[in-house]
């Protein structure tokens, strides 16, 4: 397989996987694939220091998919609800898993 064929093969699988992962949110798949293209373009110029730019909403929804979508993180993860009644704590970030 030539370098170009390998790149095309890998690229097609990256796109297929992104579209499968964000199947209910094709906008996020498009955002991700756009950043991949930017990364590849900068990498061709030599020395890639490009950092992807995604919104907080993108990261939040992607994390939610990873946590709730069993096919994407493996078998070992469990979601355990913690009872904080009567505890002294400060809520920094709350992730709501219900749709």
C-alpha positions as CSV (number, residue, x, y, z in Angstrom):
1,X,0.0,0.0,0.0
2,X,1.5,3.4,-1.0
3,X,1.7,6.3,1.5
4,X,-1.2,8.0,-0.3
5,X,-3.4,4.9,-0.3
6,X,-2.6,4.4,3.4
7,X,-3.5,8.0,4.2
8,X,-6.8,7.8,2.2
9,X,-7.6,4.5,3.9
10,X,-7.0,5.9,7.4
11,X,-8.8,9.2,6.6
12,X,-11.9,7.3,5.4
13,X,-12.0,5.3,8.6
14,X,-11.6,8.4,10.8
15,X,-14.5,9.9,9.0
16,X,-16.6,6.8,9.2
17,X,-15.9,6.5,13.0
18,X,-16.6,10.1,13.6
19,X,-19.9,10.0,11.8
20,X,-20.9,6.8,13.6
21,X,-19.9,8.2,17.0
22,X,-21.9,11.5,16.5
23,X,-24.7,9.9,14.4
24,X,-27.3,11.9,16.3
25,X,-25.3,15.1,16.1
26,X,-23.8,15.3,12.6
27,X,-22.8,18.9,13.3
28,X,-20.2,17.7,15.9
29,X,-18.8,15.1,13.4
30,X,-18.4,17.9,10.9
31,X,-16.6,20.1,13.5
32,X,-14.3,17.3,14.4
33,X,-13.4,16.4,10.8
34,X,-12.8,20.1,10.0
35,X,-10.3,20.3,12.9
36,X,-8.6,17.1,11.6
37,X,-8.2,18.6,8.2
38,X,-6.7,21.8,9.7
39,X,-4.3,19.6,11.8
40,X,-3.2,17.7,8.7
41,X,-2.7,20.9,6.7
42,X,-0.5,22.4,9.3
43,X,1.3,19.1,9.8
44,X,2.3,19.1,6.1
45,X,4.0,22.4,6.6
46,X,6.2,20.8,9.3
47,X,6.0,20.9,13.1
48,X,2.4,20.8,14.2
49,X,1.5,23.0,17.1
50,X,-2.1,23.4,16.2
51,X,-4.6,22.9,19.1
52,X,-8.2,22.1,18.2
53,X,-10.8,24.7,19.0
54,X,-14.1,23.2,20.2
55,X,-16.9,24.9,22.1
56,X,-17.7,24.0,25.7
57,X,-21.0,22.5,24.3
58,X,-19.0,20.2,22.0
59,X,-16.8,18.9,24.8
60,X,-19.9,18.5,27.1
61,X,-21.9,16.6,24.6
62,X,-19.0,14.4,23.6
63,X,-18.2,13.5,27.2
64,X,-21.9,12.7,27.7
65,X,-21.8,10.4,24.7
66,X,-18.7,8.7,26.0
67,X,-20.2,8.2,29.4
68,X,-23.6,7.0,28.3
69,X,-22.6,5.1,25.1
70,X,-21.3,1.8,26.2
71,X,-19.7,1.0,22.9
72,X,-17.2,3.8,23.2
73,X,-15.5,3.4,26.6
74,X,-15.4,-0.4,27.3
75,X,-17.0,-2.6,29.8
76,X,-15.3,-1.4,33.0
77,X,-17.0,2.0,33.6
78,X,-19.9,2.3,36.0
79,X,-21.9,5.4,36.8
80,X,-22.5,5.6,40.6
81,X,-24.7,8.2,42.1
82,X,-23.3,9.7,45.2
83,X,-25.6,10.9,48.0
84,X,-24.3,14.3,49.2
85,X,-27.2,15.0,51.5
86,X,-26.0,16.6,54.6
87,X,-22.5,17.0,53.3
88,X,-20.5,20.2,53.1
89,X,-19.4,20.6,49.5
90,X,-19.2,23.1,46.6
91,X,-20.6,22.1,43.3
92,X,-18.1,23.0,40.6
93,X,-19.7,21.3,37.5
94,X,-22.8,19.2,37.2
95,X,-23.3,16.8,34.3
96,X,-26.9,15.9,33.7
97,X,-27.2,12.5,31.9
98,X,-30.9,12.7,31.1
99,X,-31.9,13.7,27.6
